[in-house]
């Protein structure tokens, strides 16, 4: 039997493969090198670019303040890796420890990190999706193409979906002075992520900034002209919207299809992992050589009843990647759990929106600072008598305080008065989240129960 020193040396050698040339993939590679990994490192990505930052794509790039080509992520340290870019992973052989690629090649590994993230859910009718002027927004090319189209001054932009990305796109269009219609199937923008109480404020913001906001409706068809360019959208209430640009913002799909049949516990909600980012197989048994991090991972969180959480957050990708990389090199007694409290931010219509915790888990909300009417406030979410989340509109200085309440499982409502509480924050009210059984693009945090075996889900657009 090798001694402890030999085991430690073995874990710092060998072959590590990272599938996903993403924020999580890059930060994991950097952490591996920082913690002494001396073996071979291979990063595989389906896009032709090295890892780049995605938040600017719906903000600065659309406003013309940054170029999509200049969004590359900064390197914190050299990773000394082999890059396999522009070729997608198409399969995984867990027994042989090999990743199959679209070009027919196979890449062997001793330890594997999956950081394949998500992709934008496309418009479901392929012929309509291919009309000129119809866009999704996820990649560098998507953002550059949409920015060029906005530069041309379209007569009207239609945004389908008023989640965070759709709302940011609408905000950029209005800042450019472009007419915008937003169609949202829910009762208000951001309702899936923040509930109806806060969603009503988001709706007021959009309308005050000149957005033609249509809630409680769905786009049923897109119609093009003889040249193949989109011209009209048909809505479920019988109305039509004339438009020359349509941005489809119907949420994200996790990139797990390539793992079908592999035996890994992967499905539409992501890859099931333990708290240390080790992936489960389909039998619920944790693997010791396969890890997942970033948007594609679903891990149990001790602060939220150990339910599996899927997080589409920039900060989560960074911290989870570091945890996964550390644990790949560690013996069991030295491994650490991923316990970061989720956090998120968005800038739209002149307001900075920030949140911590899992607001969508809450059933009640209390406005503890500021006022909904002033569009400047702090809202705290409660579930079963404890604080589970908080959101601020231009009130971010309070977030660290509420994050501590979440971390210490503080009671809800918080047992104190605040000096600037408005009369509309005297008591908790129903947070007014939509029925979770209805498909929504809204939440950036998804609670998906306790089982590592993911159930099949299908997205069925309304007709």
TORKE-455447 format. One record per residue: residue in three letters; x, y, z of N, C-alpha, C in turn. Coordinates in steps of 0.2 Angstrom, whole numbers, plus 5000, padded with zeros to 4 digits. Atoms other than C-alpha are relative to their C-alpha. Example, Ala and Ser with C-alpha at 12.3 -4.5 7.8 and 13.67 -1.06 7.14 Angstrom:
! TORKE-455447
ala500449945000506249785039500450065000/ser499649944999506849955036499650055003/
This chain:
! TORKE-455447
unk500449945000500050005000500450065000/unk499649945000500750174996499850045006/unk500149964994500950295010499650064998/unk500449945000500050455013500350054994/unk499749965005501350555003499949984993/unk500150025007501150444988499350014998/unk500749995002499250454988499950084998/unk500049935001499450644989500350024993/unk499749995007500650644974499649974994/unk500450025005499550534964499450044998/unk500649955001498050654966500250064996/unk499849945004499150794959500349984994/unk499850025007499650694944499549974996/unk500550035004498750604930499750054995/unk500349965006497550674917499350035003/unk500649974999496150794921499750034994/unk500449985005494850834908499450055002/unk500649964998493650984909499650014994/unk500549995006492150984897499650065002/unk500349934999491551164896500550055000/unk499549955000492751304891499650065002/unk500549954997491651414902500450045006/unk499849964994491851534917500249955006/unk499950054995491751384929500649954998/unk499450045002492951274918500750045001/unk499449965000494251414917500250005008/unk499849994993494251454936500249935003/unk499850074997494251264940500749984998/unk499350015003495851244929500550045004/unk499549954996496651394938500149975007/unk500050024993496251324955500449935000/unk499650065000496951154950500850015000/unk499349985001498651234945500250035006/unk499849964994498651344960500149955006/unk499950054994498451194972500549944998/unk499550055001499851094964499949954995/unk500150055005499150994950500550004995/unk499550005005500550944939499949964994/unk500250045006499750824927499850044994/unk500249975006499050854910499250025001/unk500649974999497550964909499750024993/unk500349985006496350974894499350035001/unk500749975000494851094891499749994994/unk500450015006493551054879499450054999/unk500549955001492351184872499649994993/unk500450005006490951184859500150064996/unk499949945004491251364854500850014998/unk499350005002492851414845500450055004/unk499749954996493251544858500349975007/unk499850014993494251534875499550035004/unk500549974996493151574890499950075000/unk500249925000492251744890499550015004/unk500549974995491151844901499350014997/unk500750005004489251824897499650065003/unk500449944998488451964908500050064996/unk500049945004489052104897499649994993/unk500350015006488252024882499350034999/unk500749975000486452084887500050075003/unk499949944997487152244894500450054996/unk499649955003488652344888500149994992/unk500050015007488752254871499450034996/unk500649985004486952294866500050075000/unk500049934999487252474872500550034995/unk499549985004488752484860500650035004/unk499449974996489952524875500549955001/unk499450055000490952364873499949954994/unk500050045005491352244859499949935002/unk500150074998490752064860500749965000/unk499350035001492552014854500550025006/unk499649984994493252104870499749985006/unk500350024994492352004883500449945003/unk499650054997493751874886500150005008/unk499950004993493851824904500850015002/unk499349994998495451884913500349935003/unk499650064997496751744917500350025006/unk499749994994497151734935500749975001/unk499350035000498651624932500049954994/unk499950045006499351514918499749935002/unk500350074999498451344916500349954997/unk499650055003499651254905499549944997/unk500550055002498251164896500049994992/unk500250015007497751084879499350024999/unk500749975001496251174872499849964994/unk500450035006495051074861499450044999/unk500549955001493951224855499649984994/unk500450015007492551214842499849934999/unk500250075001492151034845499749985007/unk500450024995490750974856500149935003/unk500050074997490750824868499449974998/unk500650045002489550694862499849945004/unk500250064996489650554874500649995006/unk499650024994490450484890500049935001/unk499950074999491150314893500350005007/unk499750004993491250304912500449945002/unk499650064998491950124913500750014997/unk499450005004493350164900500350075002/unk499849934998493550344907500250044994/unk499949975006493450424890499450054998/unk500549965002492550574883500050004992/unk500050005007491950564865499850074997/unk500049935003492050714854499650004993/unk500350005006491050764839500449994993/unk499550025006492550744827500249935000/unk499850075000492650564832500649985004/unk499450014995494150584844499749985007/unk500150024993494150514861500550035005/unk499549974996494950604876500049965007/unk500050034994495450494891500250045006/unk499949964994495450554909500149965006/unk500050034993495850504927499450035004/unk500649964996494650644934499750054995/unk500449965005493350734924499650055004/unk500549954997492450904928499650024994/unk500549985005490850944918499850075002/unk500249934999490551134916499750024994/unk500249985006489551134901499450055000/unk500549945000488251264907499449994997/unk500750005003486651304898500150044994/unk500149975007486051364881499450035000/unk500749965000484651484877499549954997/unk500550045003483051394874499750034993/unk500149975007482651424855499250014999/unk500750005002480951474848499849934997/unk500250075001480051304846499949984993/unk500150015007479551324828500650014995/unk499349995003481151294818499950054994/unk500149965005480451384802500050075002/unk500149934997479951534812500650035003/unk499449984996481551534822500650024995/unk499549995005482551544805499950074996/unk500249945003481651704800500650055001/unk499549954998482851854798499750055005/unk500249964995482851964813499849975006/unk500150044994482451824825500649985004/unk499450014996483751814839499949965007/unk500050024993484151714855500750045002/unk499449974998485551784866500349965005/unk499650044996486851674874500750004999/unk499350005002488451674864500250074998/unk499749945002489651804859499750024993/unk500249985006489051794841499350025000/unk500749974999487251814847499950075001/unk500049934998487651974855500250054995/unk499749965005488652044841499550014995/unk500549995006487352004828499450045002/unk500549964998485952074839500250085000/unk499849935000486952234842500050034993/unk500049975006487252264824499350014997/unk500749995003485352244820499750065004/unk500349954996484952364834500350074997/unk499749945003486252484826499650034994/unk500349985007485252484810499350045002/unk500649964998483752564820499349974998/unk500650045002482352434818499450045003/unk500649964998480552504819499749985006/unk500250034993480052394834500449945001/unk499750064998480952264844499449965004/unk500450044995479852124852500449955004/unk499750044995480552034867499549955003/unk500550054997479751864871500349985006/unk499850024993479951834890500350065003/unk499849954996480251954904500349985006/unk499650024994481451864915500650055000/unk499449965000483151944919500350024994/unk499649985006483951934902499550044995/unk500549965004482351984893499950075002/unk500149934997482152134904500650044999/unk499449965001483952184902500050024992/unk500049995007483752174883499550064998/unk500549945001482152284883500350065003/unk499849944997483052404895500650034995/unk499549975005484552424882499750034994/unk500349985006483352444868499750075001/unk500349944998482452584877500550065001/unk499549954999484052664882500350034993/unk499849985007484452664863499550044997/unk500549965003482852754860499549964995/unk500450045004482052604851499349985003/unk500650034998480252554852500049935002/unk499950074998480052394862499349985002/unk500550044997478652274865500249945004/unk499850064996478852144879499449955001/unk500650054999477651984879500349955005/unk499950044995477651894895499449955002/unk500550054999476651734899499750015008/unk500249994993476651774918499750075001/unk500449944999475751914927500450065000/unk499649945000477252024928500749984998/unk499350025001479152034923500349985007/unk499650024994480351944935499649965005/unk500450034995478851854943500249935002/unk499750064998479651684943500650005004/unk499449994996481251744951499850035007/unk500149954994480551874963499350005003/unk500750004997478651844965499650064997/unk500549955003477151954960500150075003/unk499949934997477452094973500550044997/unk499449975004479152134966499950014993/unk500150005007478652094949499550064998/unk500549945001477252234950500550064999/unk499649955000478652354953500450004994/unk499750005007479652294938499650024994/unk500549985006478152314927499950075000/unk500149935000477952494933500650034997/unk499449975003479752524929500150004992/unk499950015008479652454911499550054997/unk500549955004478052554907500250075001/unk499849934999478752714915500650024995/unk499449995005480252694903499849994993/unk500250005006479152674888499949934997/unk500150075002479052484886499249994999/unk500650035001477452414878500049935003/unk500050074996477252274891499349975000/unk500650045000475952144888500149935004/unk500050064996475752014902499449965000/unk500550055001474751864903499849984993/unk500150025007474951834885500649964998/unk499450045003476051714874500050024993/unk500050005007476651734857499949934997/unk500250075003475851594846500349994994/unk499750015006476651624830500450074997/unk499649945004477951734820499949994993/unk500250005007477551784803500650044996/unk499549975004478851834789499750034994/unk500249985006478751924773500349964994/unk499750045005479251864756500749994999/unk499350015000481051894759500349965005/unk499850054995481051784774500250045006/unk499949964994481151924787499450015004/unk500649994996480051934802499750075000/unk500449945001478652064801499550005005/unk500650004995477252014813500049945005/unk500050054995477051924829499249995002/unk500750014998475351844834500049985007/unk500050014993474851844852499449965002/unk500650054998473651724862499450045001/unk500649964999472451864865499750034994/unk500349985006472151884847500350064996/unk499749945002473152044845500749984996/unk499350015004474752064833500450065002/unk499549954999476352164835500450004994/unk499550005005477252224820500750025002/unk499350004998479152204822500449984995/unk499550035004480752184813500549975003/unk499550044996481752114827499649975006/unk500350044994481151974839500649975004/unk499550034995482251924854499649955004/unk500350054996481751754861500449995006/unk499650004994482151754879499549955005/unk500450054996481251594886500449965005/unk499650044995482551534898500549964997/unk499450035002483951414897499849925001/unk500050075000484151224894500749985002/unk499450024998485551134903500349954995/unk499750045005486851054892500249935003/unk499950074998486650874897499949944995/unk500250055005486050784882500649954998/unk499550045003487750724877500249945005/unk499950054994487750624894499549945000/unk500550055000486250514889500349934999/unk499850075001486550334891500749995003/unk499450014997488150364900500049975007/unk500050034993487550304917500150065006/unk499949954995487850474925499350035002/unk500749984998486350554935499950074997/unk500149945004486050694922499450004997/unk500749995003484450764915499950074999/unk500149935002483550924910500150055006/unk499949954994483750994928500850015001/unk499350004999485650964927500349945003/unk499650064998486950844934500050005008/unk500150014993486550784952500749995003/unk499450014996488050804964499950005007/unk500049994993488450794982500250075002/unk499949944998488850944992500750024998/unk499449985002490650934987500149994992/unk500049995007490250934968500249934996/unk499950075003490550744965499349984997/unk500650025004489250684952499849935003/unk500350064999488050544956499949964994/unk500250035006487750404944499249995001/unk500750005001485950354939499749955006/unk500250044995485850234954500050045007/unk499949964994486150374967500649995003/unk499350024997487950314970500550064998/unk499549955002489250454971500649974996/unk499450025003490650444959500650035003/unk499449974997492450484964500550034995/unk499649985005493150534948499750054995/unk500449955004491750644940499750055004/unk500249954996491350814946499650054995/unk500449955004490150954940500050075004/unk500049934997490151144943499750054995/unk500349945004489251304937499249984999/unk500750005001487551314929499749934999/unk500250065002487451134924499949955006/unk500050044994487651064942499450015004/unk500549994995486251034955500349965006/unk499750024994486851014972499650015006/unk500449994993486050994990500350065004/unk499749944996486251155000499749995007/unk500350014993486151135019499650065003/unk500449944998485351315021499349994998/unk500750005003483851265011499849935000/unk500250074999483451095018500349944996/unk499650045004484751005008499649984993/unk500350015006483651014993500550014994/unk499649995006484551004976499950074997/unk500149935003484851184969500450004994/unk499749985006485251234952500150074999/unk499949934999486051404951500350034993/unk499749965006486251514935500350065002/unk499749944997487351634944500750004999/unk499349995002489051704939500449985006/unk499750014994489651704957500149935002/unk500050074998489151524960500449964996/unk499650045004490051464945500850015002/unk499349994998491651544952500249965006/unk499950034993491451474970500049924999/unk500150075001490851304964500649974997/unk499450025004492251284952500649995005/unk499450004995493551314966499949945005/unk500250064996492651184977500249944997/unk499950065004492651054964500749994998/unk499350015001494451084959500449985006/unk499750024994495051074977499849935002/unk500250074998494050914980500349954996/unk499750045004494750834965500749985002/unk499350014998496450844972500149975008/unk500050014993495950804990499849935002/unk500250064997495750645001499350025003/unk500649994997494050625009499950055006/unk500049964994494450705025500250074999/unk499849935001495150865017499550034995/unk500549975005493650895005499550055004/unk500449944997492551045008499350004996/unk500749995003490651075004499950064997/unk500249945003489951204993499550035004/unk500649974996488951315005499950084999/unk500049935002489051484996499250025000/unk500749975001487351584998500050034993/unk500049985007486751614981499950085000/unk500049935001486851794975499950024993/unk500149985007486351884959499950085000/unk500149935002486252054951499850014993/unk500249985006485452144937499950075000/unk500149925001485452324930499550014994/unk500549995006483952374920499650065002/unk500449944999482952534918500250055005/unk499749964995484152634929500049985007/unk500050034993483952524944500549945000/unk499650064999485152404951499749955005/unk500350054996484352244957500549955002/unk499650054997485252124969499649965004/unk500350044996484751974978500549955003/unk499650054997485451844990499549955002/unk500450064998484751674995499649974995/unk500450035005483351594986499350035001/unk500749974999481851714985499449964998/unk500550045002480851594975499849945004/unk500250054995480851474990499450035004/unk500449974995479851605000499350004998/unk500749995001478051615002499750075002/unk500249934997477951785011500650054998/unk499549955001478851945008499850065005/unk500149944996479152095020500450054998/unk499649945002479752265014500350035006/unk499749984993480952305028500350074999/unk499749935000481752465021499750034993/unk500249965006481152595008499349994999/unk500750005002479552584998500049974993/unk500250025006478852494984499850054995/unk500249955004478052644977500650054997/unk499449965002479752734977500549964995/unk499550055003480552584968500750005003/unk499350014996481952584981499849975006/unk500250044994481752454994500449945001/unk499750074999482352295002499449965002/unk500550054999481152145002500349945003/unk499850064996481451995014499549954999/unk500450065002480751825009500049955006/unk500050054995480151705022499749934998/unk500350075001479751515022500049965006/unk500150044994479051415036500450035006/unk499749974994479651545049500750025000/unk499349985000481351585043500250044994/unk499849965005482251705032500449964994/unk499650045005482751625015500250044994/unk499849965006483051765003499950085001/unk500149934999483151955001500250034993/unk499949965006483052074986500050075001/unk499949935000483552254984499950034994/unk500149965005483052384972500450075002/unk499649944998484452524973500150015008/unk500050004992484652474992500549955002/unk499550064999486152354991500450005006/unk499550004994487052415007499749955005/unk500350044995485752305017500149934998/unk500050075002486152145008500549965004/unk499650044995487652085019499649985006/unk500350014994486552105034499549944999/unk500550055001485151995027500349934998/unk499650075001486451865020500249975007/unk499950034993486951845038499449975003/unk500650034997485151815043499949934997/unk500150065003485051685030500549945002/unk499550054998486651595035499949985007/unk500250024993486051595053499349975001/unk500750025000484351535049499650045005/unk500449954996483551685057499349994999/unk500750015000481751685061499750064995/unk500449965004480451765049499350015003/unk499749935002479851905050500550025005/unk499449984996481451975057499750045006/unk500349974994481152025075500350075002/unk499849944999481652205074499750054995/unk500349945005481052375067500650034997/unk499549965003482052475055499850074999/unk500149934999482252655055499650034994/unk500349975006481652685037499549964997/unk500550055002480252555036499450054998/unk500649975003478852625025499349975003/unk500650034998477052595030499849944996/unk500250065004476852465016500449945002/unk499650054997478152365026499849985007/unk500150024993477252335042499949935002/unk500250074999476752155040500249964994/unk499950045005477252015029499449994995/unk500650015005476151985013500249944996/unk499850055004476051845001500450024994/unk499549985005477551844989499749994993/unk500450005006476351794975500549974994/unk499750035005477451674966499549954995/unk500550055004476651574951500149935002/unk500050074998476251394952500649974997/unk499450035002477851304951500049944995/unk500150065005477051164940500050034993/unk500149975006476851294926500750024997/unk499349995002478451304915500150085000/unk499949935000479251474917500850014999/unk499349985001480951554912500350045005/unk499949944996480951664927500649985005/unk499550014994481951584942500749994997/unk499350015001483851594942500349955005/unk499850054996483851474956499449955000/unk500650055001482851304954500149955006/unk500050054995482451194969499749944996/unk500250065004482251014962500049945005/unk500250064996481850904977500749975003/unk499550034996482950774986500349944996/unk499750065003483250634973500550024995/unk499549995005484850624963499849984993/unk500350035007483850534949499650054997/unk500449945003483250674938499449974996/unk500550035004481550644930500050044994/unk500049975007481250684912499550055000/unk500549945001480450854908500050024993/unk500049975007479850924892499750075001/unk500349945000479551104888499550014994/unk500650005005477851124879499850074999/unk500349945001477551294872499350014999/unk500849995001475751364872499950014993/unk500249995007474851364855499450045000/
